[in-house]
């Protein structure tokens, strides 16, 4: 949200010696205020869009807010384009128009693609990473354009003896903080999502009784969870808020323990089940059985039933723990955004 920081500058007219200089400065101040008023409208719509994204609304569902923001930027561009130069100086006006052109293109074209990317982002880690990278790159474009416009803004003010002070309004503070909040959240979320998605592949292999895939996905999950915990160890809390960090670390510890300690037990059960199914097929294919064969069969069934009960208990315990930690993660993520990005 650096783009809004560059826009949110209060123009303060301080005493200027001499009537002529004072009149020139007053005109320059009025000229700047016309542009600043347009910034304020854009800031308001940008905050509305930011809040919608932060509080559980997917990009597709808040298209109207994006379109409103695009309209506000477009209207500002039209009005500022009609402004004349100021005593032959076109730099400030033109840099503002350039910024608005870039903003308009980013919000209308880049973010249109981002909305489409969001639809498939959760299908894989690579797609989620690409989606978040696209958002970051779009905002970087706005930041670069904002820096250039801000330079002209300050130069114009200095040239006409106008002092600028930072806007400490609630709106600007919220916009400034939002960028830092999203940046922190996205880093932690990607670390979580990488192992979370990998565990889904692991569970799919278990569901299909694919022992080879189970082993491969187990090793990958151990690698991802270990890597994630190492990264999280280097990430500090967000200001004094450790909630998201702790929730992510707890999930990664669960994934690591599941893969290192529990998956082999699941694999052993699948092997027993495969062996049971084969022996059962042989037993049922014979029409007559000796007493010893019946005794062996009964023992096999009892052993298998015991293994089923143990496997079901293991699965239930893991599912309960998984649900508990996922609920904690989801609540931490929601509360983190709610706390650090006010709804209004």
LUMNU-755707 format. One record per residue (C-alpha): residue number from 1; residue in one letter; x, y, z. Coordinates in steps of 0.25 Angstrom, whole numbers, always signed. Example, Ala and Ser with C-alpha at 12.3 -4.5 7.8 and 13.67 -1.06 7.14 Angstrom:
BEGIN
<n 1; res A; c1 +49; c2 -18; c3 +31> .
<n 2; res S; c1 +55; c2 -4; c3 +29> .
***
This chain:
BEGIN
<n 1; res X; c1 +0; c2 +0; c3 +0> .
<n 2; res X; c1 +12; c2 +9; c3 -2> .
<n 3; res X; c1 +4; c2 +15; c3 -14> .
<n 4; res X; c1 -6; c2 +22; c3 -4> .
<n 5; res X; c1 +6; c2 +27; c3 +5> .
<n 6; res X; c1 +11; c2 +34; c3 -7> .
<n 7; res X; c1 -2; c2 +41; c3 -9> .
<n 8; res X; c1 -6; c2 +44; c3 +5> .
<n 9; res X; c1 +2; c2 +57; c3 +7> .
<n 10; res X; c1 -4; c2 +69; c3 +14> .
<n 11; res X; c1 -1; c2 +82; c3 +7> .
<n 12; res X; c1 +2; c2 +93; c3 +18> .
<n 13; res X; c1 +4; c2 +107; c3 +13> .
<n 14; res X; c1 +14; c2 +115; c3 +22> .
<n 15; res X; c1 +16; c2 +129; c3 +23> .
<n 16; res X; c1 +23; c2 +135; c3 +10> .
<n 17; res X; c1 +30; c2 +148; c3 +10> .
<n 18; res X; c1 +25; c2 +158; c3 +0> .
<n 19; res X; c1 +11; c2 +159; c3 -6> .
<n 20; res X; c1 +15; c2 +155; c3 -20> .
<n 21; res X; c1 +22; c2 +142; c3 -15> .
<n 22; res X; c1 +10; c2 +140; c3 -5> .
<n 23; res X; c1 +0; c2 +141; c3 -17> .
<n 24; res X; c1 +8; c2 +131; c3 -25> .
<n 25; res X; c1 +9; c2 +121; c3 -14> .
<n 26; res X; c1 -6; c2 +122; c3 -11> .
<n 27; res X; c1 -9; c2 +119; c3 -26> .
<n 28; res X; c1 +1; c2 +107; c3 -25> .
<n 29; res X; c1 -5; c2 +102; c3 -13> .
<n 30; res X; c1 -19; c2 +103; c3 -19> .
<n 31; res X; c1 -13; c2 +96; c3 -31> .
<n 32; res X; c1 -8; c2 +85; c3 -22> .
<n 33; res X; c1 -21; c2 +84; c3 -14> .
<n 34; res X; c1 -29; c2 +80; c3 -27> .
<n 35; res X; c1 -20; c2 +68; c3 -29> .
<n 36; res X; c1 -19; c2 +65; c3 -14> .
<n 37; res X; c1 -35; c2 +64; c3 -14> .
<n 38; res X; c1 -34; c2 +54; c3 -25> .
<n 39; res X; c1 -24; c2 +46; c3 -17> .
<n 40; res X; c1 -34; c2 +46; c3 -5> .
<n 41; res X; c1 -45; c2 +40; c3 -13> .
<n 42; res X; c1 -36; c2 +29; c3 -19> .
<n 43; res X; c1 -31; c2 +26; c3 -5> .
<n 44; res X; c1 -45; c2 +24; c3 +1> .
<n 45; res X; c1 -48; c2 +14; c3 -10> .
<n 46; res X; c1 -35; c2 +7; c3 -9> .
<n 47; res X; c1 -38; c2 +5; c3 +6> .
<n 48; res X; c1 -51; c2 +0; c3 +3> .
<n 49; res X; c1 -45; c2 -10; c3 -6> .
<n 50; res X; c1 -34; c2 -14; c3 +3> .
<n 51; res X; c1 -44; c2 -16; c3 +15> .
<n 52; res X; c1 -52; c2 -25; c3 +6> .
<n 53; res X; c1 -40; c2 -34; c3 +2> .
<n 54; res X; c1 -35; c2 -34; c3 +17> .
<n 55; res X; c1 -48; c2 -39; c3 +23> .
<n 56; res X; c1 -51; c2 -52; c3 +16> .
<n 57; res X; c1 -56; c2 -47; c3 +2> .
<n 58; res X; c1 -50; c2 -54; c3 -10> .
<n 59; res X; c1 -46; c2 -45; c3 -21> .
<n 60; res X; c1 -57; c2 -50; c3 -30> .
<n 61; res X; c1 -68; c2 -46; c3 -20> .
<n 62; res X; c1 -63; c2 -32; c3 -18> .
<n 63; res X; c1 -62; c2 -28; c3 -33> .
<n 64; res X; c1 -72; c2 -17; c3 -31> .
<n 65; res X; c1 -62; c2 -10; c3 -22> .
<n 66; res X; c1 -50; c2 -12; c3 -31> .
<n 67; res X; c1 -59; c2 -6; c3 -43> .
<n 68; res X; c1 -63; c2 +6; c3 -34> .
<n 69; res X; c1 -48; c2 +8; c3 -31> .
<n 70; res X; c1 -45; c2 +7; c3 -46> .
<n 71; res X; c1 -56; c2 +17; c3 -48> .
<n 72; res X; c1 -51; c2 +27; c3 -38> .
<n 73; res X; c1 -37; c2 +26; c3 -44> .
<n 74; res X; c1 -42; c2 +28; c3 -58> .
<n 75; res X; c1 -50; c2 +40; c3 -54> .
<n 76; res X; c1 -38; c2 +46; c3 -46> .
<n 77; res X; c1 -30; c2 +44; c3 -59> .
<n 78; res X; c1 -40; c2 +51; c3 -68> .
<n 79; res X; c1 -41; c2 +63; c3 -58> .
<n 80; res X; c1 -26; c2 +65; c3 -56> .
<n 81; res X; c1 -23; c2 +63; c3 -71> .
<n 82; res X; c1 -32; c2 +76; c3 -73> .
<n 83; res X; c1 -23; c2 +84; c3 -64> .
<n 84; res X; c1 -14; c2 +94; c3 -70> .
<n 85; res X; c1 +1; c2 +95; c3 -67> .
<n 86; res X; c1 +5; c2 +104; c3 -55> .
<n 87; res X; c1 +13; c2 +115; c3 -61> .
<n 88; res X; c1 +19; c2 +107; c3 -72> .
<n 89; res X; c1 +22; c2 +95; c3 -62> .
<n 90; res X; c1 +16; c2 +82; c3 -67> .
<n 91; res X; c1 +24; c2 +73; c3 -59> .
<n 92; res X; c1 +15; c2 +71; c3 -46> .
<n 93; res X; c1 +2; c2 +70; c3 -54> .
<n 94; res X; c1 +8; c2 +60; c3 -65> .
<n 95; res X; c1 +15; c2 +51; c3 -54> .
<n 96; res X; c1 +1; c2 +50; c3 -47> .
<n 97; res X; c1 -6; c2 +47; c3 -60> .
<n 98; res X; c1 +5; c2 +36; c3 -63> .
<n 99; res X; c1 +3; c2 +30; c3 -49> .
<n 100; res X; c1 -12; c2 +30; c3 -51> .
<n 101; res X; c1 -10; c2 +23; c3 -64> .
<n 102; res X; c1 -2; c2 +12; c3 -58> .
<n 103; res X; c1 -12; c2 +11; c3 -46> .
<n 104; res X; c1 -23; c2 +10; c3 -56> .
<n 105; res X; c1 -16; c2 -1; c3 -64> .
<n 106; res X; c1 -12; c2 -9; c3 -52> .
<n 107; res X; c1 -25; c2 -9; c3 -46> .
<n 108; res X; c1 -33; c2 -12; c3 -59> .
<n 109; res X; c1 -23; c2 -21; c3 -66> .
<n 110; res X; c1 -13; c2 -27; c3 -56> .
<n 111; res X; c1 -24; c2 -29; c3 -45> .
<n 112; res X; c1 -34; c2 -35; c3 -55> .
<n 113; res X; c1 -23; c2 -46; c3 -58> .
<n 114; res X; c1 -21; c2 -47; c3 -43> .
<n 115; res X; c1 -36; c2 -50; c3 -41> .
<n 116; res X; c1 -35; c2 -61; c3 -51> .
<n 117; res X; c1 -23; c2 -67; c3 -44> .
<n 118; res X; c1 -29; c2 -67; c3 -31> .
<n 119; res X; c1 -39; c2 -77; c3 -36> .
<n 120; res X; c1 -29; c2 -88; c3 -38> .
<n 121; res X; c1 -18; c2 -83; c3 -28> .
<n 122; res X; c1 -22; c2 -94; c3 -18> .
<n 123; res X; c1 -20; c2 -105; c3 -28> .
<n 124; res X; c1 -5; c2 -105; c3 -25> .
<n 125; res X; c1 +6; c2 -98; c3 -18> .
<n 126; res X; c1 +12; c2 -93; c3 -31> .
<n 127; res X; c1 -1; c2 -87; c3 -35> .
<n 128; res X; c1 -3; c2 -81; c3 -21> .
<n 129; res X; c1 +11; c2 -75; c3 -21> .
<n 130; res X; c1 +9; c2 -70; c3 -35> .
<n 131; res X; c1 -4; c2 -63; c3 -31> .
<n 132; res X; c1 +2; c2 -56; c3 -19> .
<n 133; res X; c1 +15; c2 -52; c3 -27> .
<n 134; res X; c1 +5; c2 -46; c3 -38> .
<n 135; res X; c1 -1; c2 -38; c3 -27> .
<n 136; res X; c1 +12; c2 -33; c3 -22> .
<n 137; res X; c1 +17; c2 -29; c3 -35> .
<n 138; res X; c1 +5; c2 -21; c3 -38> .
<n 139; res X; c1 +6; c2 -14; c3 -25> .
<n 140; res X; c1 +21; c2 -12; c3 -28> .
<n 141; res X; c1 +17; c2 -5; c3 -41> .
<n 142; res X; c1 +8; c2 +5; c3 -34> .
<n 143; res X; c1 +20; c2 +7; c3 -24> .
<n 144; res X; c1 +30; c2 +11; c3 -35> .
<n 145; res X; c1 +20; c2 +20; c3 -41> .
<n 146; res X; c1 +16; c2 +26; c3 -28> .
<n 147; res X; c1 +31; c2 +29; c3 -25> .
<n 148; res X; c1 +33; c2 +37; c3 -38> .
<n 149; res X; c1 +20; c2 +44; c3 -36> .
<n 150; res X; c1 +24; c2 +47; c3 -21> .
<n 151; res X; c1 +37; c2 +53; c3 -26> .
<n 152; res X; c1 +30; c2 +63; c3 -35> .
<n 153; res X; c1 +20; c2 +66; c3 -24> .
<n 154; res X; c1 +31; c2 +70; c3 -14> .
<n 155; res X; c1 +39; c2 +77; c3 -25> .
<n 156; res X; c1 +27; c2 +86; c3 -29> .
<n 157; res X; c1 +24; c2 +89; c3 -14> .
<n 158; res X; c1 +38; c2 +93; c3 -11> .
<n 159; res X; c1 +39; c2 +102; c3 -24> .
<n 160; res X; c1 +27; c2 +109; c3 -19> .
<n 161; res X; c1 +30; c2 +110; c3 -4> .
<n 162; res X; c1 +20; c2 +100; c3 +0> .
<n 163; res X; c1 +23; c2 +91; c3 +12> .
<n 164; res X; c1 +18; c2 +77; c3 +12> .
<n 165; res X; c1 +15; c2 +69; c3 +24> .
<n 166; res X; c1 +11; c2 +54; c3 +25> .
<n 167; res X; c1 -4; c2 +51; c3 +26> .
<n 168; res X; c1 -6; c2 +45; c3 +40> .
<n 169; res X; c1 -21; c2 +43; c3 +37> .
<n 170; res X; c1 -27; c2 +29; c3 +41> .
<n 171; res X; c1 -29; c2 +26; c3 +26> .
<n 172; res X; c1 -15; c2 +28; c3 +23> .
<n 173; res X; c1 -10; c2 +20; c3 +35> .
<n 174; res X; c1 -19; c2 +9; c3 +32> .
<n 175; res X; c1 -14; c2 +8; c3 +17> .
<n 176; res X; c1 +0; c2 +9; c3 +21> .
<n 177; res X; c1 -1; c2 -2; c3 +31> .
<n 178; res X; c1 -9; c2 -11; c3 +22> .
<n 179; res X; c1 +3; c2 -13; c3 +12> .
<n 180; res X; c1 +12; c2 -18; c3 +23> .
<n 181; res X; c1 +1; c2 -27; c3 +29> .
<n 182; res X; c1 -2; c2 -33; c3 +15> .
<n 183; res X; c1 +13; c2 -35; c3 +12> .
<n 184; res X; c1 +15; c2 -42; c3 +26> .
<n 185; res X; c1 +2; c2 -51; c3 +24> .
<n 186; res X; c1 +6; c2 -55; c3 +10> .
<n 187; res X; c1 +20; c2 -60; c3 +14> .
<n 188; res X; c1 +14; c2 -68; c3 +26> .
<n 189; res X; c1 +2; c2 -73; c3 +18> .
<n 190; res X; c1 +11; c2 -79; c3 +6> .
<n 191; res X; c1 +20; c2 -86; c3 +17> .
<n 192; res X; c1 +7; c2 -92; c3 +22> .
<n 193; res X; c1 +0; c2 -95; c3 +9> .
<n 194; res X; c1 +13; c2 -103; c3 +4> .
<n 195; res X; c1 +12; c2 -113; c3 +14> .
<n 196; res X; c1 -3; c2 -113; c3 +15> .
<n 197; res X; c1 -5; c2 -116; c3 +0> .
<n 198; res X; c1 +6; c2 -127; c3 +1> .
<n 199; res X; c1 -2; c2 -134; c3 +13> .
<n 200; res X; c1 -14; c2 -134; c3 +3> .
<n 201; res X; c1 -6; c2 -142; c3 -7> .
<n 202; res X; c1 -1; c2 -151; c3 +5> .
<n 203; res X; c1 -16; c2 -154; c3 +9> .
<n 204; res X; c1 -20; c2 -156; c3 -6> .
<n 205; res X; c1 -9; c2 -167; c3 -7> .
<n 206; res X; c1 -14; c2 -173; c3 +6> .
<n 207; res X; c1 -29; c2 -173; c3 +1> .
<n 208; res X; c1 -24; c2 -180; c3 -12> .
<n 209; res X; c1 -16; c2 -190; c3 -4> .
<n 210; res X; c1 -4; c2 -186; c3 -13> .
<n 211; res X; c1 +8; c2 -190; c3 -4> .
<n 212; res X; c1 +19; c2 -184; c3 -14> .
<n 213; res X; c1 +12; c2 -171; c3 -15> .
<n 214; res X; c1 +10; c2 -171; c3 +1> .
<n 215; res X; c1 +25; c2 -173; c3 +3> .
<n 216; res X; c1 +28; c2 -162; c3 -7> .
<n 217; res X; c1 +18; c2 -152; c3 -2> .
<n 218; res X; c1 +23; c2 -155; c3 +12> .
<n 219; res X; c1 +37; c2 -152; c3 +9> .
<n 220; res X; c1 +33; c2 -139; c3 +2> .
<n 221; res X; c1 +24; c2 -135; c3 +14> .
<n 222; res X; c1 +36; c2 -137; c3 +24> .
<n 223; res X; c1 +45; c2 -128; c3 +15> .
<n 224; res X; c1 +34; c2 -117; c3 +13> .
<n 225; res X; c1 +30; c2 -117; c3 +28> .
<n 226; res X; c1 +45; c2 -117; c3 +32> .
<n 227; res X; c1 +48; c2 -106; c3 +22> .
<n 228; res X; c1 +36; c2 -98; c3 +27> .
<n 229; res X; c1 +39; c2 -99; c3 +42> .
<n 230; res X; c1 +53; c2 -94; c3 +38> .
<n 231; res X; c1 +48; c2 -82; c3 +31> .
<n 232; res X; c1 +38; c2 -79; c3 +42> .
<n 233; res X; c1 +49; c2 -79; c3 +52> .
<n 234; res X; c1 +55; c2 -67; c3 +45> .
<n 235; res X; c1 +42; c2 -59; c3 +44> .
<n 236; res X; c1 +39; c2 -50; c3 +56> .
<n 237; res X; c1 +25; c2 -47; c3 +61> .
<n 238; res X; c1 +17; c2 -36; c3 +54> .
<n 239; res X; c1 +20; c2 -25; c3 +64> .
<n 240; res X; c1 +16; c2 -32; c3 +77> .
<n 241; res X; c1 +6; c2 -41; c3 +70> .
<n 242; res X; c1 +11; c2 -55; c3 +70> .
<n 243; res X; c1 -2; c2 -62; c3 +67> .
<n 244; res X; c1 +0; c2 -65; c3 +52> .
<n 245; res X; c1 +14; c2 -70; c3 +54> .
<n 246; res X; c1 +10; c2 -79; c3 +66> .
<n 247; res X; c1 -2; c2 -85; c3 +58> .
<n 248; res X; c1 +7; c2 -88; c3 +46> .
<n 249; res X; c1 +18; c2 -94; c3 +54> .
<n 250; res X; c1 +8; c2 -103; c3 +61> .
<n 251; res X; c1 +2; c2 -108; c3 +48> .
<n 252; res X; c1 +16; c2 -111; c3 +42> .
<n 253; res X; c1 +20; c2 -118; c3 +55> .
<n 254; res X; c1 +7; c2 -127; c3 +53> .
<n 255; res X; c1 +11; c2 -130; c3 +38> .
<n 256; res X; c1 +25; c2 -133; c3 +42> .
<n 257; res X; c1 +21; c2 -143; c3 +53> .
<n 258; res X; c1 +10; c2 -149; c3 +45> .
<n 259; res X; c1 +20; c2 -152; c3 +33> .
<n 260; res X; c1 +31; c2 -157; c3 +42> .
<n 261; res X; c1 +24; c2 -165; c3 +52> .
<n 262; res X; c1 +10; c2 -169; c3 +47> .
<n 263; res X; c1 +11; c2 -171; c3 +32> .
<n 264; res X; c1 +19; c2 -184; c3 +34> .
<n 265; res X; c1 +8; c2 -189; c3 +43> .
<n 266; res X; c1 -2; c2 -186; c3 +31> .
<n 267; res X; c1 +7; c2 -193; c3 +21> .
<n 268; res X; c1 +8; c2 -205; c3 +30> .
<n 269; res X; c1 -7; c2 -206; c3 +31> .
<n 270; res X; c1 -8; c2 -205; c3 +15> .
<n 271; res X; c1 +1; c2 -216; c3 +14> .
<n 272; res X; c1 -6; c2 -225; c3 +24> .
<n 273; res X; c1 -19; c2 -221; c3 +17> .
<n 274; res X; c1 -13; c2 -225; c3 +3> .
<n 275; res X; c1 -8; c2 -239; c3 +9> .
<n 276; res X; c1 -22; c2 -241; c3 +16> .
<n 277; res X; c1 -29; c2 -239; c3 +3> .
<n 278; res X; c1 -21; c2 -248; c3 -5> .
<n 279; res X; c1 -22; c2 -259; c3 +6> .
<n 280; res X; c1 -37; c2 -257; c3 +7> .
<n 281; res X; c1 -38; c2 -259; c3 -8> .
<n 282; res X; c1 -31; c2 -272; c3 -7> .
<n 283; res X; c1 -39; c2 -277; c3 +5> .
<n 284; res X; c1 -52; c2 -273; c3 -2> .
<n 285; res X; c1 -48; c2 -280; c3 -15> .
<n 286; res X; c1 -47; c2 -294; c3 -8> .
<n 287; res X; c1 -60; c2 -301; c3 -5> .
<n 288; res X; c1 -55; c2 -309; c3 +6> .
<n 289; res X; c1 -45; c2 -306; c3 +17> .
<n 290; res X; c1 -38; c2 -314; c3 +27> .
<n 291; res X; c1 -39; c2 -311; c3 +42> .
<n 292; res X; c1 -25; c2 -305; c3 +42> .
<n 293; res X; c1 -29; c2 -296; c3 +30> .
<n 294; res X; c1 -41; c2 -291; c3 +37> .
<n 295; res X; c1 -33; c2 -288; c3 +50> .
<n 296; res X; c1 -23; c2 -281; c3 +42> .
<n 297; res X; c1 -34; c2 -273; c3 +35> .
<n 298; res X; c1 -40; c2 -269; c3 +48> .
<n 299; res X; c1 -27; c2 -265; c3 +53> .
<n 300; res X; c1 -25; c2 -257; c3 +41> .
<n 301; res X; c1 -38; c2 -250; c3 +42> .
<n 302; res X; c1 -36; c2 -247; c3 +57> .
<n 303; res X; c1 -22; c2 -241; c3 +54> .
<n 304; res X; c1 -28; c2 -233; c3 +43> .
<n 305; res X; c1 -39; c2 -227; c3 +51> .
<n 306; res X; c1 -30; c2 -223; c3 +62> .
<n 307; res X; c1 -21; c2 -216; c3 +51> .
<n 308; res X; c1 -34; c2 -209; c3 +46> .
<n 309; res X; c1 -37; c2 -204; c3 +60> .
<n 310; res X; c1 -23; c2 -199; c3 +62> .
<n 311; res X; c1 -23; c2 -192; c3 +48> .
<n 312; res X; c1 -37; c2 -186; c3 +51> .
<n 313; res X; c1 -32; c2 -181; c3 +64> .
<n 314; res X; c1 -20; c2 -175; c3 +58> .
<n 315; res X; c1 -28; c2 -168; c3 +47> .
<n 316; res X; c1 -38; c2 -163; c3 +57> .
<n 317; res X; c1 -27; c2 -157; c3 +66> .
<n 318; res X; c1 -20; c2 -151; c3 +54> .
<n 319; res X; c1 -32; c2 -145; c3 +49> .
<n 320; res X; c1 -37; c2 -139; c3 +62> .
<n 321; res X; c1 -23; c2 -133; c3 +64> .
<n 322; res X; c1 -22; c2 -128; c3 +49> .
<n 323; res X; c1 -36; c2 -122; c3 +51> .
<n 324; res X; c1 -32; c2 -115; c3 +64> .
<n 325; res X; c1 -20; c2 -109; c3 +58> .
<n 326; res X; c1 -26; c2 -105; c3 +45> .
<n 327; res X; c1 -37; c2 -98; c3 +53> .
<n 328; res X; c1 -27; c2 -91; c3 +61> .
<n 329; res X; c1 -19; c2 -87; c3 +48> .
<n 330; res X; c1 -32; c2 -82; c3 +41> .
<n 331; res X; c1 -36; c2 -74; c3 +54> .
<n 332; res X; c1 -22; c2 -68; c3 +55> .
<n 333; res X; c1 -22; c2 -64; c3 +41> .
<n 334; res X; c1 -35; c2 -57; c3 +42> .
<n 335; res X; c1 -33; c2 -51; c3 +55> .
<n 336; res X; c1 -19; c2 -46; c3 +50> .
<n 337; res X; c1 -25; c2 -39; c3 +38> .
<n 338; res X; c1 -37; c2 -34; c3 +46> .
<n 339; res X; c1 -28; c2 -28; c3 +57> .
<n 340; res X; c1 -18; c2 -22; c3 +48> .
<n 341; res X; c1 -27; c2 -17; c3 +37> .
<n 342; res X; c1 -39; c2 -10; c3 +43> .
<n 343; res X; c1 -52; c2 -13; c3 +36> .
<n 344; res X; c1 -55; c2 +2; c3 +34> .
***
